[in-house]
Amino acid sequence: MNMMTDIIPDAVYALAQTGAVLYAARFSGLYRSSDGGATWTNTFSALEADPKPAATAVAASGQTVLAGVNGAVLRSQDGGQQWTIVGLASPLPHVVALALSPQFATDGVAAAGTSEDGVFITGDAGQTWVAWNFGLLDLRVLALAFSPDFATDKVLYAASESGIFRSHNGGRSWREVDFPMRAAPVLSLAVVGECLYAGTESHGLMISRDGGQSWITAIPTETASVVSVSAANGRLLALTESRLLLSADEGQTWETLYSFPDHQQAMALTAQSDAADSFWVGCAQGDLVRIG
């Protein structure tokens, strides 16, 4: 197991990867590495703003990069060398989550979640955004997840302070999922086939195998907050504040891949697309840790 640590001392809020390029959304901006994490460059250096805005969310596909900041989504079509600032609304919403449709390269659909103003949707790869919150009873959105079959079912999920909402029409309208309120807030989401995975702040990882009608606890409630959950190479990854866990049987059993020392608090996770057993974790203290 190899560990590499970035020395930039500011929080890592989100991570993304496209091909061999990694992106890290930090308090001091959006950083890019094209050499396996050996060196990082702040792509926001191209912006005239000083100090640079905090990047609180990031999503990438090919050369298209979307970065969430306070009041806007920044859009780049050249891997982060140049940026277009796309303002969202007034008062300025704080973008804390970004998700791309599985067919983003062809349909241009993405969703942005905000801390107090609900969900914004784009259908042109981030050039314009529209707030679609009809039926979204909780506008404090913390995470988003597209159905793997979004091209046909148009299903999109939004995690919030109070639970989970589902849209069957690409975000135009929402309906609350029957999620136990005691387990809220929901910090992270992943959809794998018919299974919906919800990482919670105080009740571990919750799993629904029937589209959200019933739920079981997959990681014990005494486990730290599940800040990220994702699927990679047919396996499930769950990141708590202190451990990275892996399941090869849809969440029935788990093994600990890595335990973080007390001085590191994990916040973000991405999986290396070109290495089945290599993962990156971002920490509140600014560390970037490669596991594998």
Secondary structure, 3 states (H helix, E strand, C coil): CCCCCCCCCCCEEEEEEECCEEEEEECCEEEEECCCCCCCEEHHHHCCCCCCCCCCEEEEECCEEEEEEECEEEEECCCCCCCEEEECCCCCCEEEEEEECCCHHHHCCEEEEECCCCEEEECCCCCCCEECCECCCCCCEEEEEECCCHHHHCCEEEEECCCEEEECCCCCECEECCCCHHHCCEEEEEEECCEEEEEECCCCEEEECCCCCCCEEEECCCCCCEEEEEEECCEEEEEECCEEEEECCCCCCCEEEEECCCCCCEEEEEECCCCCCCEEEEECCCCEEEEC
